[in-house]
Amino acid sequence: MISEKLEKAFNVQINKEFYSEYLYLSMQAYFERLNLKGFVNWMSVQVQEERAHAMGMFDYLNQRGGSVILEAIEKPEVDWKSPLDVFENVLKHEEYVTASINELMDAAEEVKDRAAMSFLNWYLKEQVEEEDNAGQVLATLKLIGDDKKALLMLDKELAARTFVQPVIE
């Protein structure tokens, strides 16, 4: 059975993961308006990944005998200045999520819940990848600057990204 303190902390993180899904869906809509289909695809993969992250925690909390309490999801931003602005926000958001998962790990350590700590290790490794992926696109966008041809080449490259259902252990 999971502790009440950890149950509350997991519920907060589940909400943050669903917010992430919602945020990336909003960003996907922004790129639809710009007709950048590769960026749309990149965000679509992010949406699926964030939902998988939320559901992994949802399932874990249920397995541990906790109660999942779904709260309202905050309205995300709906417009950005540029693709560069979007990816600056993506990286900032992923860093925020990493810090939040670290806080959840701290809570698990505090109550000596080694099963939760083991479970959360997967999420911490995943966040390294999430920050790296966002950082790579951001770095490329900074190099591109105002070059529309280079932006379209990046858009074509981002169209190749595919979603792979994660195995959360």
Order of alpha helices (4+ residues) and beta strands (2+ residues): alpha-alpha-alpha-alpha-alpha
